[in-house]
Amino acid sequence: MGTHEPAASVRIQSVDRAVDLLMAVAAAQPENATAPALARTCGLNRATAWRLLKTLQARGLVSVDDATGRYAIGLTTMELGNAAEPDALIAAAHPILERTCRRTGETASLAVPGMGGLTYVDEVTPTAVLTASWFGRSVPLHATSTGKALLAFLPADHVQRVLNGPLTRYTDTTITDPGALAAELAATRARGYGECAGELESSLYGVSAPVLDRNGRPLAVLSIWGPRDRVPPARFAELGAEVVAAAADVT
């Protein structure tokens, strides 16, 4: 068989079905995101759909809420999407980063999920303030407001993998206890933004909010951060409201 055969002539049925299920999960409303409902949507029998979904789950392409049996797009899918086309998201977010920086006087950044963490893909810094750049830097999920804002809106199985993994201590304020981190993620979700009080670098404080898609899944995270004397915890509520509004404007 030649390498230039039309794609339609060499399709593999099981791959076709898996992609159909993946697309169905992406499009499904919560009440239609169970394995039986997805099987009906794709015209598959339940056993076949269940095996394919479990394969997709094992590769991180979908996740499942064990309490409800509902499937959602997995973190690997977001990583693939961000690798394929980050430019459109960056272009949409950049003027909002500029506005946020101007309004708050602090650095505004955009980060996207990557393997094992988040990577900063754009930032706007105040011209009158000397500050470090995090552009292109990858950061851990548990020790930053950015990571906590992402985790708080991810499915439970993704969060559990982080809670089960090593929670490296970077500073005296890094949360390394799984129970304490779970409580912090619940608080983050309730208020809509994550906080970081010098947990990765002791001198840097900030707040972050997720950029959500139409189904409430995080595509990226927008942050406002700066040195401790400019962004103390007393400003977190004020800056948290700013970052939540800015993240909503991106979408």
N, C-alpha and C positions, 0 to 999 in steps of 0.2 A: 504494500500500500504506500503510495507516495506521500511525502510530507506536505504537499500543497493541495491535498484533497479538500474540498469544501467542508467546513465544520459540521454542517448538517448531516453529512454522509458517514461520520465516524462517531456519532453520539453514543454514549453508554447509558443504558436505561437507568441504572442505579444512581449514577451521578445526576442525570436529569431529574429524577425523583427527589434526590437530596436538595438540589437547588430549588425545586418547586416548593419544598417544605420550608427552606430557609426564607424564601421570598414571602411565603404565607405567614411565617412568624413575624416578619418585619411589618406586614400590612395588618395583622390581626388586632382587633380590639381585645381587651383583657378577657372578656367572656367567651371569646372564640379562639383562645390561645392554648387550649388543652390539646393533648394528643388526639383524642377522638374527633374533636372539631377540626383540627388541622388535617387529619386523614380525610374527612369528608370534603374539605375545601380542595384538596389535591386529588381526589378520586382514588385514594389508596385504601387498602384494608388496614385495620388498626395495627396488626402485628408488624407489617412492613413499615408503617409510619413510625411506630415506636422504636424499632431497631435503627432506622435512619436518624431519628431525633437523638437517640442515645449516642450514636456515632458523632453527630454534629456537636453534641454537648461535650464529649470527650476531647474534642479538638478546640473547645472554647468558642465555637461559632454560635451556639445558643446556650441559654441557661434555663433552669427550671426552678420554680418556687415549690419546694416539696410540700408545703402546706396546702397549696391550691392546685398543684399540677399544671400551672400555666407556664408556658414557654415565652422567652423574650430573647432578643438579639444579644449575643455574647460579646465580651470585650474584644475577642480576636477579630470579629467583624468590624468593630469600630477602628481597630488598628489598621486593618486592610483598607478601609475607606479613607482614613486619614493619610495613609501612605500614597493612595492613588490620586487624591485630589484635595490637598490642603489649601490650594491657592484661593479657591472661592470663599472658603470660610475666613481666611485671613483678610481677604479683600473686604468682606462684609463687616468684619470686626474692627478693622484698623481705625476708621473714623470714630468709632465708639470708644476705642482706647484713647484716642487723642482728646475727645471730649471729657472722658473720665479723668485723665491726667490733668487737664486744664481745670476742672471743677474741684478736684481734691488737692492738687499740688503734689501728688505722689505718683510713683511709677504704676502704670497699668499694663498688665501682661495677658497674653493668651497662650494656653498650653493645651496640647492634645495627648490622648492616651498613647502610650508606647509599651513595648515589652517590659513588664515589671515596674512601670512608673509612668511619669508624664514628662513631656518634652516641651519647653517653651519655644514657640514658633514666631512670636511677635511681641514687641513691647514698645511703649512710649514713655520716655522719662522726662521729668521737669527740667527745663534748661538751666534753671538757677540753682539746682541741687546736684552735688556730686554724689553719684550712686553707682553701685555695682550693676553690671548687666548680667541677666540670666538667659539672654537669647541663646538658643541652641542647647541649653543645659537640661539634662534629665534629672528628675528628683524623685525620691521615694514617696509612696502614697501615704504612709502613716505619720510622717514627720513634717508635713506642710499643710497649709490651709487649702492649697490647690488639690492635693491628694485626698484630703478628707472630704472636700466638696464633691469630688468624683465618686469616691467610695459610698458616700451617703445616698447616692441615687442609683447605684448599681444593684443588680439582683443579689439575693442573699448568698448564693453559692460563691460568687466572686468575692464578696466581702469575707466570707468564711475562710477562703484560701489565704487571704492576707492575715486574718486573725490567727490562723494556724501556723503561719510562716514565721521566720525570725523578724522581730521588731527591733531593729538596730537602734541603739541609743547614740544620738549625735550630740546632745547637750543635756543639761540638767533637767530641762522641761520636756524632753521627748517622751511621748507616751509609749511605754513598752509593755504594759499589762493589757492582754486581750480584752478583759472585761471593761477596763477603763476606756479603751479605744472604742469598743462597741457602744458604750454610753455616750461618748463624744460624737460618734457618727449619728446616733439617734437625735442628739441635740442639734447637730448640723442640719439634718433633714428638716427638723421642726422649724428652725429659724430661717432656713433657706440659704445659708452661707456658712463656710468653714472659717475657723480662726486658727492662727498660729502665733504663739508667743515665744519666739526664739527657739523653736523646736528642731530646726535643721542647722541654722547658724544663730548663735545666741544674740546677735545684734539686730537681726531682721525680724520684723513683725508684719502681719498682714491678714487680709480677709479674701475669700474667694467664693464665687458662685458658679454653678454649672450652666453651660449653654445646652438647653434641652431640645430634643426633637419633638415632633408632634405627639409622640407616644410617651413623653416624659423621660426619655433615655438621654444620658449625657453625651454630647458630641465633643465638647471641649470645656475648658474651665477658664474663666476670666478672673483676674486677681488685681488687688490693689495692695501694694506693700512698700515698706520703707524702713529706715532705721528706727530703733526702739524709741528714741526721743521724739520722733515725728509721728509715729504710728503706735502710740501706747494703747493698752487695752481700753482705756477710757474713750478712744475714738472708734472702737470696733463696731458699735451699734450704728453710728453715723456712716462709717465707710461700708458697713454691711448692707445698709439700705441702698447705697450708691451702686455697689457691685451687683446686687440682685437686679436692680433696674437696668443696668448696663448689659448684663447677660441676657435678660429678656429681650432687649432691643436687638441683639445680634440675631436672634431667631425670628 
